Amino acid sequence: MSEMVRVTASNQKKALELAREELAAKLETELEVNIEQLEVRQVGKKGGFLGFGAKKVYQITFNEEGLSQREEEILDMTTEGLQMDGAFEIRVADEGVLLKVIPAEGEGDPVKYQAVKVALEKKEIVQIDWQLVQEAVHEADDEWIKIAPRLPELDKDAELKIEISDDKLRAFISYFPPLGGKELSTDDIVRILNEENISFGIKEEKITSLVKRDKEVENLLIAEGRPPVEGSDAKFIYHFEKNKESIGTKREDGSIDYYDLGIITNVNPGDVLVTKEAPQPGKPGKTITGEEIQPPEPKDKELPGGKNVERKDDNTLVASIAGQVVVDGNKINVLPIYEVNGDVDLSTGNIDFVGNVVVKGNVMEGFKVKASGNVEVNGHVFAAHIDAGGSVIIKKGFVGKNKYHIHAQGDVQAKFIENGIIKTEQSLIVTDAIMHSQISVGKSVEVTQNKGLLVGGLTRASNLIEANIIGSHLATATQLEVGIDPELKNKIKELEEDISETKVNLDKSLKALDILEKLKKQTGSLPQAKQLMYVRLQSTTNKLQDAIDEKKAQVKQLNEKFDNVDGGRIIVNRKIYPGVSISIGKSQLNVYNPMNATSFIEREGDITQVPV
């Protein structure tokens, strides 16, 4: 509401005093206003005798809602075009039960008749003119209409319902505003909480927010206890590296011996493997009813003893034989190496061993070698399957006949691979040649010693493919892929555009909220219409922020996938031939002419040659 008066005074200060008196008389009330509520504008002058005693005419506007005309304009501008759902209000006045339906903004959802009907029935209002209700919902003209007579005997006081969680650490309050009846005071709410024995962790600011509230509130956290702090369970300290990684060991001349990984942890009898730290107690908590909550007892643990280990005392585990340490689930074992002195053939059958396997001869066609640790074959693997929980070393070659595989969690090393299927989470290192094979590795493929040939088939690596010679003078089809799904970048771009668009709407919503917060601070409370707008803007802001957070989480997840293959590269030490197809990320390149010593990387969406 706004009122305007004109006064004649010698200065602006005097004009304000006169205006306050006149407005108070006009409105039949004593004004308690801030200076921000009065807009002063000089509109003329009244002259005295010979210019002496001249006075000025002021026009003073009183805005009860506390917003200046400029602020109202800013509020209208910031909310214009903002998507907001429709809303409705029900009020019991002297003249009857009133309904106001506010239209949706932008593409927001309009108020549904059924929602209004449910709300009215929930409030147990009788003698409702449902035809008027339907018309109000249809028109949604933001005007109060009478839909039922007021029956004083049916007036309801404000109500509270309190729910306490089973663990008594939280209490939730549901508030139902009065319908023509008595409102709840702060003391009333505190008294009701005390009747429920709630005495600890009460959120006073939440109580204040409920006083004279005209909207229902459901499950508002009104009190919160202090949960107990858990202690720490017993924990183990391992005196060996549980997850060693290596691509080889250095020889005296500085070169790398790829056959000697150096990843085996050798121990002798009496070597300490594991020590245990005792459990530590926690701290008690407190319920909202003032009861102490004891933390759970911290758990002790048994030492993870397995095969060929023994306890030196209650907190120490040592090796009982010479061998290598193998972690199998939650057990620590010291295992000897399983050795096959000849070939894996009919005389041995398939090998399935918990530990490392060394085959002195060959693995013959059709057989399987499976080990939880490393597999080392001094000869060839002829059309056989090798599965290892660690690394695989084949000192001669692997012939796969396009159906036999080597699967490993560690590195795979061989002299040559022909028509084989290789899959490893780490790297593949081949000294002579990879021919017409299907290769998929988690890190890199290296064919850099001796001839160093990579020809035919499909070779995939996350980080690096390096060979001396790639392809052949016969233009043999050879596919190389470094990187990940090219659709990821497009997906990230779409998500980032969505985030930017949503941020524009969020900024508008936050700006409108800031204006209303300023008004609330000036006047102590918001007029009913502005309070409803405030609630709707809060809901809109939360929806927009949730949408931004969700999309940012998706972008982060996709970026992490890109980060894992950062620096993808293909290196050719001697020559690459026509017939080779290169993919790095989403970019592709076909080789049509022979090229000497070069490398390929992705740069700004294209595959670029750079010197080795």
C-alpha positions as CSV (number, residue, x, y, z in Angstrom):
1,M,0.0,0.0,0.0
2,S,1.2,3.5,-0.7
3,E,-0.1,7.0,0.2
4,M,1.0,10.5,-1.0
5,V,0.8,13.9,0.7
6,R,2.0,17.4,-0.2
7,V,3.4,19.7,2.4
8,T,5.0,23.2,2.4
9,A,8.1,23.6,4.5
10,S,11.3,25.5,4.7
11,N,13.5,22.4,4.3
12,Q,13.3,18.7,3.7
13,K,13.7,17.7,7.4
14,K,10.7,19.8,8.4
15,A,8.8,18.4,5.4
16,L,9.3,14.9,6.7
17,E,8.0,15.7,10.1
18,L,4.9,17.4,8.7
19,A,4.3,14.4,6.3
20,R,4.5,11.9,9.1
21,E,1.8,13.8,11.1
22,E,-0.4,14.1,8.1
23,L,-0.1,10.5,7.1
24,A,-0.8,9.3,10.6
25,A,-4.0,11.3,10.6
26,K,-4.9,10.1,7.2
27,L,-4.4,6.5,8.0
28,E,-5.7,6.8,11.5
29,T,-2.7,5.1,13.0
30,E,0.7,6.0,14.5
31,L,3.4,5.5,12.0
32,E,6.6,3.6,12.8
33,V,8.5,3.8,9.6
34,N,12.0,3.8,8.4
35,I,13.3,6.7,6.4
36,E,13.6,4.3,3.4
37,Q,9.8,4.1,3.3
38,L,9.4,7.8,2.5
39,E,10.2,9.2,-0.9
40,V,10.6,13.0,-0.9
41,R,10.5,15.1,-4.1
42,Q,10.4,19.0,-4.3
43,V,7.6,20.0,-6.7
44,G,7.4,23.8,-6.3
45,K,8.0,26.9,-4.3
46,K,5.9,29.5,-2.4
47,G,7.4,32.9,-2.2
48,G,7.4,35.2,0.8
49,F,7.5,39.0,1.0
50,L,10.2,40.3,-1.4
51,G,11.6,36.8,-1.4
52,F,11.9,36.6,2.3
53,G,10.3,33.6,4.1
54,A,10.0,31.6,0.8
55,K,9.1,28.0,1.3
56,K,9.2,24.9,-0.8
57,V,6.5,22.4,-1.7
58,Y,7.3,18.8,-1.2
59,Q,5.5,15.7,-2.5
60,I,6.1,12.8,-0.1
61,T,5.1,9.2,-0.8
62,F,4.8,6.6,1.9
63,N,5.3,3.0,0.8
64,E,4.2,0.6,3.5
65,E,5.9,-2.4,1.9
66,G,9.3,-0.7,2.2
67,L,10.3,-0.9,-1.5
68,S,10.9,2.2,-3.5
69,Q,9.5,2.5,-7.0
70,R,13.0,1.8,-8.4
71,E,13.3,-1.3,-6.3
72,E,9.9,-2.5,-7.4
73,E,11.0,-2.0,-11.0
74,I,14.2,-4.0,-10.4
75,L,12.2,-6.8,-8.7
76,D,9.8,-6.9,-11.7
77,M,12.7,-7.0,-14.2
78,T,14.6,-9.8,-12.4
79,T,11.5,-12.0,-12.1
80,E,10.4,-11.3,-15.6
81,G,10.7,-14.5,-17.7
82,L,11.7,-16.6,-14.7
83,Q,10.1,-20.0,-14.7
84,M,8.0,-20.4,-11.5
85,D,5.2,-22.8,-10.7
86,G,1.7,-21.4,-9.9
87,A,0.6,-21.2,-6.3
88,F,-2.5,-20.6,-4.2
89,E,-3.5,-19.2,-0.8
90,I,-6.4,-19.9,1.5
91,R,-7.4,-17.3,4.1
92,V,-10.2,-17.1,6.6
93,A,-11.4,-13.5,7.0
94,D,-14.4,-11.8,8.6
95,E,-16.2,-11.8,5.3
96,G,-15.6,-15.5,4.7
97,V,-13.1,-18.1,3.4
98,L,-11.0,-16.6,0.6
99,L,-9.0,-18.2,-2.2
100,K,-6.4,-16.6,-4.4
101,V,-4.8,-18.5,-7.3
102,I,-1.5,-17.1,-8.7
103,P,-0.6,-17.9,-12.3
104,A,2.5,-19.8,-13.3
105,E,5.4,-17.9,-14.8
106,G,7.1,-19.0,-18.0
107,E,6.9,-22.7,-18.4
108,G,6.1,-23.3,-14.8
109,D,3.3,-25.8,-13.8
110,P,-0.1,-24.1,-13.2
111,V,-2.2,-24.8,-10.1
112,K,-4.3,-28.0,-10.4
113,Y,-7.9,-28.0,-9.2
114,Q,-7.3,-31.3,-7.4
115,A,-4.5,-29.8,-5.3
116,V,-6.8,-26.9,-4.2
117,K,-9.6,-29.4,-3.4
118,V,-7.3,-31.6,-1.3
119,A,-6.1,-28.5,0.6
120,L,-9.6,-27.3,1.3
121,E,-10.8,-30.7,2.5
122,K,-7.7,-31.1,4.7
123,K,-8.6,-27.8,6.4
124,E,-12.2,-29.2,6.9
125,I,-13.8,-26.1,5.4
126,V,-17.5,-26.6,4.7
127,Q,-20.2,-25.0,2.4
128,I,-17.7,-24.5,-0.3
129,D,-18.8,-23.2,-3.7
130,W,-16.8,-25.6,-5.8
131,Q,-17.9,-23.9,-9.0
132,L,-16.2,-20.7,-7.8
133,V,-13.1,-22.8,-6.9
134,Q,-12.9,-24.2,-10.4
135,E,-13.3,-20.7,-11.9
136,A,-10.6,-19.4,-9.7
137,V,-8.2,-22.1,-10.7
138,H,-9.0,-21.6,-14.4
139,E,-8.7,-17.8,-14.3
140,A,-5.6,-17.7,-11.9
141,D,-5.9,-13.9,-11.8
142,D,-4.1,-13.4,-8.5
143,E,-7.3,-12.0,-6.9
144,W,-9.0,-13.0,-3.7
145,I,-12.5,-14.5,-4.1
146,K,-14.9,-15.7,-1.5
147,I,-15.6,-19.4,-1.8
148,A,-17.4,-20.2,1.5
149,P,-18.9,-18.4,4.4
150,R,-17.0,-18.1,7.6
151,L,-18.4,-20.2,10.4
152,P,-16.7,-19.0,13.6
153,E,-17.6,-22.2,15.4
154,L,-15.3,-24.1,12.9
155,D,-12.4,-21.7,13.4
156,K,-9.1,-23.6,14.1
157,D,-6.2,-22.6,16.2
158,A,-2.7,-23.2,14.9
159,E,-1.4,-26.7,15.4
160,L,1.9,-28.5,15.8
161,K,2.8,-32.1,15.3
162,I,6.1,-33.4,16.5
163,E,7.8,-36.6,15.4
164,I,10.9,-37.9,17.1
165,S,13.3,-40.3,15.3
166,D,13.7,-43.8,16.6
167,D,17.3,-43.0,17.7
168,K,16.1,-39.8,19.5
169,L,18.7,-37.8,17.7
170,R,16.3,-35.6,15.7
171,A,12.9,-34.1,16.1
172,F,10.7,-32.9,13.2
173,I,7.9,-30.4,13.5
174,S,4.9,-30.0,11.3
175,Y,3.1,-26.7,11.6
176,F,-0.5,-26.0,10.5
177,P,-1.5,-22.3,10.5
178,P,-4.7,-21.1,12.2
179,L,-8.0,-20.9,10.2
180,G,-9.6,-17.9,11.9
181,G,-8.3,-19.1,15.3
182,K,-5.4,-18.4,17.6
183,E,-1.8,-18.2,16.5
184,L,1.1,-19.9,18.3
185,S,3.7,-17.9,20.2
186,T,7.4,-18.7,20.8
187,D,6.5,-19.7,24.3
188,D,3.7,-22.0,23.1
189,I,6.1,-23.9,20.8
190,V,8.8,-24.2,23.5
191,R,6.1,-25.5,25.9
192,I,5.0,-28.2,23.4
193,L,8.6,-29.3,22.9
194,N,9.1,-29.5,26.6
195,E,6.0,-31.7,26.9
196,E,7.7,-34.1,24.5
197,N,10.8,-34.0,26.8
198,I,12.8,-32.3,24.1
199,S,15.5,-30.3,25.9
200,F,18.7,-30.6,24.0
201,G,19.8,-29.3,20.6
202,I,16.7,-27.1,20.0
203,K,17.1,-24.8,17.0
204,E,15.8,-21.5,18.3
205,E,15.8,-19.8,14.9
206,K,13.5,-22.5,13.5
207,I,11.0,-21.8,16.3
208,T,11.1,-18.0,15.5
209,S,10.4,-18.8,11.8
210,L,7.1,-20.5,12.7
211,V,5.6,-17.7,14.7
212,K,2.7,-16.0,12.7
213,R,3.5,-18.1,9.7
214,D,0.6,-18.4,7.2
215,K,1.9,-21.5,5.4
216,E,2.0,-25.1,6.4
217,V,5.4,-26.5,7.2
218,E,6.1,-30.3,7.1
219,N,8.9,-32.1,8.8
220,L,11.0,-29.1,9.8
221,L,14.1,-30.2,11.8
222,I,13.5,-28.5,15.1
223,A,16.0,-30.2,17.4
224,E,19.1,-32.3,16.7
225,G,21.1,-34.3,19.2
226,R,24.8,-35.0,19.2
227,P,25.6,-38.5,17.8
228,P,28.3,-40.5,19.4
229,V,31.8,-40.4,17.8
230,E,32.9,-43.8,16.9
231,G,36.2,-45.1,18.0
232,S,38.7,-46.6,15.6
233,D,38.8,-50.4,14.9
234,A,42.1,-52.2,15.2
235,K,44.2,-51.7,12.0
236,F,47.1,-53.5,10.4
237,I,50.4,-52.1,9.4
238,Y,51.9,-54.0,6.5
239,H,55.7,-54.3,6.3
240,F,55.8,-55.0,2.6
241,E,54.4,-53.4,-0.5
242,K,51.0,-54.8,-1.1
243,N,50.7,-53.3,-4.7
244,K,54.1,-53.2,-6.3
245,E,54.4,-51.9,-9.9
246,S,57.4,-52.3,-12.2
247,I,58.1,-52.7,-15.9
248,G,61.5,-54.2,-15.3
249,T,64.9,-53.9,-13.5
250,K,68.0,-52.1,-14.4
251,R,71.1,-54.1,-15.6
252,E,74.6,-53.0,-14.8
253,D,74.9,-51.3,-18.2
254,G,71.8,-49.2,-17.5
255,S,69.5,-51.1,-19.9
256,I,66.2,-52.5,-18.8
257,D,65.7,-56.3,-18.3
258,Y,62.1,-56.7,-19.1
259,Y,62.1,-60.3,-18.1
260,D,63.0,-59.6,-14.5
261,L,60.1,-57.5,-13.1
262,G,61.3,-57.3,-9.6
263,I,57.8,-57.2,-8.3
264,I,58.0,-60.4,-6.2
265,T,58.3,-59.8,-2.4
266,N,60.7,-62.4,-1.1
267,V,60.9,-63.1,2.6
268,N,62.8,-65.4,5.0
269,P,61.7,-67.2,8.1
270,G,61.1,-64.8,11.0
271,D,60.6,-61.7,8.7
272,V,57.8,-59.4,10.1
273,L,54.9,-59.2,7.7
274,V,52.1,-57.5,9.7
275,T,51.7,-55.7,13.0
276,K,48.5,-54.7,14.6
277,E,47.5,-51.4,16.3
278,A,45.0,-51.8,19.1
279,P,41.4,-50.4,18.8
280,Q,40.7,-46.9,20.2
281,P,37.5,-46.0,22.1
282,G,35.0,-43.4,20.9
283,K,33.1,-40.5,22.6
284,P,29.5,-40.6,23.9
285,G,26.7,-38.6,22.3
286,K,23.5,-37.1,23.6
287,T,19.8,-37.4,22.5
288,I,17.4,-34.5,22.2
289,T,15.8,-35.8,25.4
290,G,19.1,-35.4,27.2
291,E,20.1,-39.1,27.4
292,E,23.7,-40.1,26.9
293,I,24.4,-42.4,23.9
294,Q,27.4,-44.7,24.2
295,P,29.4,-45.2,21.0
296,P,29.7,-48.8,19.7
297,E,32.6,-50.7,21.0
298,P,35.5,-50.6,18.5
299,K,36.2,-53.9,16.8
300,D,39.3,-55.9,17.3
301,K,40.8,-57.9,14.5
302,E,42.5,-61.2,14.2
303,L,45.9,-61.1,12.5
304,P,45.4,-62.1,8.8
305,G,47.3,-65.3,9.0
306,G,47.3,-67.6,6.0
307,K,49.7,-70.3,4.8
308,N,53.2,-70.5,6.0
309,V,53.0,-67.7,8.5
310,E,52.9,-67.6,12.3
311,R,52.2,-65.3,15.2
312,K,55.2,-64.0,17.1
313,D,52.8,-62.4,19.7
314,D,49.2,-61.1,19.7
315,N,50.1,-58.2,17.5
316,T,52.8,-59.5,15.1
317,L,52.7,-61.9,12.1
318,V,55.9,-63.3,10.7
319,A,56.9,-65.7,7.9
320,S,57.6,-69.3,8.7
321,I,59.2,-70.3,5.5
322,A,61.3,-68.7,2.7
323,G,59.1,-67.6,-0.2
324,Q,57.0,-64.8,-1.6
325,V,54.3,-62.9,0.1
326,V,50.9,-63.2,-1.6
327,V,47.7,-61.3,-0.4
328,D,44.6,-63.4,-1.0
329,G,41.5,-61.5,0.1
330,N,42.1,-60.9,3.8
331,K,44.8,-63.5,4.3
332,I,48.5,-63.1,4.1
333,N,50.3,-66.2,2.6
334,V,54.0,-67.0,2.0
335,L,54.0,-69.3,-1.0
336,P,56.7,-71.1,-2.8
337,I,56.9,-70.9,-6.6
338,Y,55.1,-73.6,-8.5
339,E,57.6,-74.9,-11.1
340,V,56.9,-77.1,-14.1
341,N,60.2,-78.6,-15.1
342,G,59.1,-79.4,-18.7
343,D,56.1,-78.6,-20.9
344,V,52.5,-78.0,-19.8
345,D,51.0,-81.0,-21.7
346,L,49.2,-84.2,-21.1
347,S,51.7,-85.2,-18.4
348,T,50.8,-82.2,-16.3
349,G,47.3,-81.3,-17.3
350,N,46.0,-77.7,-16.8
351,I,47.7,-75.6,-14.1
352,D,45.6,-73.7,-11.6
353,F,47.8,-72.4,-8.7
354,V,47.4,-69.9,-5.9
355,G,50.8,-68.2,-6.3
356,N,53.4,-67.8,-9.0
357,V,54.0,-70.3,-11.8
358,V,57.2,-70.9,-13.7
359,V,57.1,-73.2,-16.8
360,K,60.6,-74.3,-17.8
361,G,59.4,-75.5,-21.2
362,N,56.4,-74.6,-23.5
363,V,52.7,-74.4,-22.9
364,M,51.3,-76.7,-25.5
365,E,48.2,-76.2,-27.7
366,G,44.8,-76.4,-25.9
367,F,46.1,-76.2,-22.3
368,K,45.5,-73.6,-19.7
369,V,47.7,-72.0,-17.1
370,K,46.0,-70.0,-14.3
371,A,47.7,-68.4,-11.4
372,S,46.8,-65.8,-8.8
373,G,50.3,-64.3,-9.1
374,N,52.8,-64.2,-12.0
375,V,53.2,-66.6,-14.8
376,E,56.6,-67.1,-16.4
377,V,57.1,-69.4,-19.5
378,N,60.7,-70.0,-20.7
379,G,59.5,-71.3,-24.0
380,H,56.5,-70.7,-26.3
381,V,52.8,-70.6,-25.7
382,F,51.2,-72.6,-28.5
383,A,47.5,-71.8,-28.9
384,A,46.9,-71.9,-25.1
385,H,45.2,-69.8,-22.5
386,I,47.1,-67.9,-19.9
387,D,45.3,-66.1,-17.0
388,A,47.3,-64.3,-14.3
389,G,46.4,-62.1,-11.3
390,G,49.9,-60.6,-11.7
391,S,52.2,-60.3,-14.7
392,V,52.9,-62.7,-17.6
393,I,56.4,-63.2,-19.1
394,I,56.8,-65.4,-22.2
395,K,60.5,-65.6,-23.1
396,K,59.8,-66.8,-26.7
397,G,56.5,-66.2,-28.5
398,F,52.7,-66.6,-28.3
399,V,50.7,-68.1,-31.2
400,G,47.0,-67.6,-30.6
401,K,45.3,-68.8,-33.8
402,N,42.8,-65.9,-33.4
403,K,41.0,-67.6,-30.4
404,Y,43.5,-68.2,-27.6
405,H,44.2,-65.4,-25.1
406,I,46.5,-64.0,-22.5
407,H,44.7,-62.1,-19.7
408,A,46.6,-60.4,-16.9
409,Q,46.3,-57.7,-14.3
410,G,49.9,-56.9,-14.5
411,D,52.3,-56.3,-17.5
412,V,52.5,-58.9,-20.3
413,Q,56.0,-59.5,-22.0
414,A,56.8,-61.7,-24.9
415,K,59.3,-62.0,-27.8
416,F,56.5,-62.1,-30.4
417,I,52.7,-62.3,-30.7
418,E,51.0,-63.8,-33.7
419,N,47.2,-64.0,-34.2
420,G,46.8,-63.7,-30.4
421,I,44.3,-62.0,-28.1
422,I,45.9,-59.9,-25.3
423,K,44.1,-58.1,-22.5
424,T,45.9,-56.5,-19.6
425,E,45.2,-53.7,-17.1
426,Q,48.8,-52.6,-17.4
427,S,51.3,-52.6,-20.3
428,L,52.3,-54.9,-23.2
429,I,56.1,-55.1,-23.9
430,V,57.1,-57.1,-27.0
431,T,60.7,-57.3,-28.3
432,D,60.2,-58.5,-31.9
433,A,56.8,-58.3,-33.4
434,I,53.0,-58.1,-32.9
435,M,51.3,-59.6,-36.0
436,H,47.5,-59.7,-36.8
437,S,46.5,-59.7,-33.2
438,Q,43.7,-58.1,-31.0
439,I,45.4,-56.1,-28.3
440,S,43.7,-54.1,-25.5
441,V,45.8,-52.7,-22.7
442,G,45.2,-50.3,-19.8
443,K,48.4,-48.3,-20.2
444,S,50.9,-48.7,-23.1
445,V,52.0,-51.0,-25.9
446,E,55.8,-51.0,-26.6
447,V,57.4,-52.9,-29.5
448,T,60.8,-51.2,-29.6
449,Q,63.6,-53.9,-29.5
450,N,65.1,-55.8,-32.4
451,K,62.8,-55.5,-35.4
452,G,60.0,-53.9,-33.3
453,L,57.2,-54.6,-35.9
454,L,53.5,-53.9,-35.3
455,V,51.3,-55.0,-38.2
456,G,47.7,-56.0,-38.8
457,G,44.9,-56.4,-36.4
458,L,43.6,-53.9,-33.8
459,T,45.8,-52.4,-31.0
460,R,44.1,-50.3,-28.3
461,A,45.9,-48.5,-25.5
462,S,45.0,-45.8,-23.1
463,N,48.2,-43.8,-23.1
464,L,50.9,-44.9,-25.7
465,I,51.5,-47.2,-28.6
466,E,55.2,-47.2,-29.6
467,A,56.9,-49.4,-32.3
468,N,59.9,-49.3,-34.6
469,I,57.8,-50.2,-37.7
470,I,54.0,-50.0,-38.0
471,G,52.2,-51.6,-41.0
472,S,53.9,-53.1,-44.1
473,H,54.8,-52.2,-47.6
474,L,51.8,-54.3,-48.7
475,A,49.5,-51.7,-47.0
476,T,48.2,-54.3,-44.5
477,A,45.2,-52.9,-42.7
478,T,46.4,-52.0,-39.2
479,Q,44.2,-50.2,-36.7
480,L,45.7,-48.2,-33.8
481,E,43.5,-46.6,-31.1
482,V,44.7,-44.4,-28.2
483,G,42.2,-42.7,-25.9
484,I,38.6,-43.1,-25.0
485,D,35.0,-42.7,-26.4
486,P,35.0,-39.6,-28.6
487,E,31.4,-38.9,-27.6
488,L,32.5,-37.9,-24.2
489,K,33.7,-34.4,-25.3
490,N,30.4,-33.7,-27.0
491,K,28.5,-34.8,-23.9
492,I,30.7,-32.4,-21.7
493,K,30.0,-29.5,-24.1
494,E,26.3,-30.1,-24.0
495,L,26.3,-30.3,-20.2
496,E,28.3,-27.1,-19.8
497,E,25.9,-25.2,-22.1
498,D,23.0,-26.4,-20.0
499,I,24.8,-25.3,-16.8
500,S,25.4,-21.8,-18.3
501,E,21.8,-21.4,-19.3
502,T,20.6,-22.6,-15.9
503,K,23.0,-20.2,-14.1
504,V,21.3,-17.2,-15.9
505,N,18.0,-18.1,-14.4
506,L,19.6,-18.8,-11.0
507,D,21.2,-15.4,-11.0
508,K,17.8,-13.7,-11.7
509,S,16.1,-15.7,-8.9
510,L,18.9,-14.9,-6.4
511,K,18.7,-11.2,-7.3
512,A,15.0,-11.1,-6.6
513,L,15.5,-12.9,-3.3
514,D,18.1,-10.3,-2.3
515,I,15.6,-7.5,-2.9
516,L,13.0,-9.3,-0.8
517,E,15.6,-10.0,1.9
518,K,16.4,-6.3,2.1
519,L,12.7,-5.5,2.4
520,K,12.3,-8.1,5.2
521,K,15.3,-6.7,7.1
522,Q,13.8,-3.2,6.8
523,T,10.3,-3.9,7.9
524,G,10.7,-7.0,10.1
525,S,8.3,-9.1,7.9
526,L,7.1,-9.3,4.3
527,P,3.6,-8.4,3.2
528,Q,1.6,-11.5,2.3
529,A,2.0,-11.2,-1.5
530,K,5.7,-10.7,-1.2
531,Q,6.0,-13.6,1.3
532,L,4.4,-15.9,-1.2
533,M,6.7,-14.6,-3.9
534,Y,9.7,-15.2,-1.6
535,V,8.6,-18.8,-0.9
536,R,8.2,-19.5,-4.7
537,L,11.5,-17.9,-5.5
538,Q,13.2,-20.1,-2.8
539,S,11.7,-23.2,-4.4
540,T,12.8,-22.1,-7.8
541,T,16.3,-21.3,-6.6
542,N,16.6,-24.8,-5.0
543,K,15.5,-26.5,-8.1
544,L,17.9,-24.6,-10.3
545,Q,20.8,-25.1,-7.9
546,D,20.1,-28.9,-7.7
547,A,20.1,-29.1,-11.6
548,I,23.4,-27.2,-11.8
549,D,25.0,-29.5,-9.1
550,E,23.8,-32.6,-10.9
551,K,25.2,-31.5,-14.2
552,K,28.5,-30.4,-12.7
553,A,28.9,-33.9,-11.1
554,Q,28.4,-35.4,-14.6
555,V,30.9,-33.1,-16.1
556,K,33.4,-33.9,-13.4
557,Q,32.9,-37.6,-13.9
558,L,33.5,-37.3,-17.7
559,N,36.5,-35.1,-17.2
560,E,38.1,-37.6,-14.9
561,K,37.8,-40.2,-17.8
562,F,39.6,-37.7,-20.1
563,D,42.3,-37.0,-17.4
564,N,43.1,-40.7,-17.3
565,V,44.3,-40.7,-20.9
566,D,45.9,-37.3,-21.0
567,G,48.9,-37.2,-23.4
568,G,47.8,-40.1,-25.6
569,R,50.5,-40.6,-28.2
570,I,51.6,-42.9,-31.0
571,I,55.4,-43.1,-31.6
572,V,57.0,-44.6,-34.8
573,N,60.8,-45.0,-34.3
574,R,61.6,-46.0,-37.9
575,K,58.7,-46.2,-40.4
576,I,55.0,-46.2,-40.8
577,Y,53.3,-47.5,-43.9
578,P,50.0,-46.8,-45.8
579,G,47.1,-48.9,-44.6
580,V,47.5,-47.8,-41.0
581,S,44.4,-46.2,-39.4
582,I,45.1,-44.0,-36.3
583,S,42.5,-42.9,-33.7
584,I,43.3,-40.6,-30.8
585,G,40.3,-39.6,-28.7
586,K,37.6,-38.5,-31.2
587,S,40.1,-37.7,-34.0
588,Q,41.1,-40.0,-36.8
589,L,43.8,-40.2,-39.4
590,N,44.5,-42.6,-42.3
591,V,48.1,-43.0,-43.5
592,Y,48.4,-42.9,-47.3
593,N,52.1,-42.3,-47.7
594,P,55.1,-43.9,-45.9
595,M,56.6,-41.8,-43.2
596,N,59.9,-42.1,-41.3
597,A,60.5,-41.6,-37.5
598,T,57.5,-39.6,-36.3
599,S,54.9,-39.4,-33.6
600,F,51.2,-38.5,-33.5
601,I,49.2,-36.6,-30.9
602,E,45.8,-35.0,-30.7
603,R,45.8,-31.2,-30.7
604,E,42.6,-29.1,-30.9
605,G,40.6,-31.9,-32.3
606,D,43.1,-32.9,-35.0
607,I,45.8,-35.6,-35.1
608,T,49.1,-33.8,-35.5
609,Q,52.6,-35.1,-36.4
610,V,55.4,-34.1,-34.1
611,P,59.1,-35.1,-34.1
612,V,60.1,-38.1,-32.1
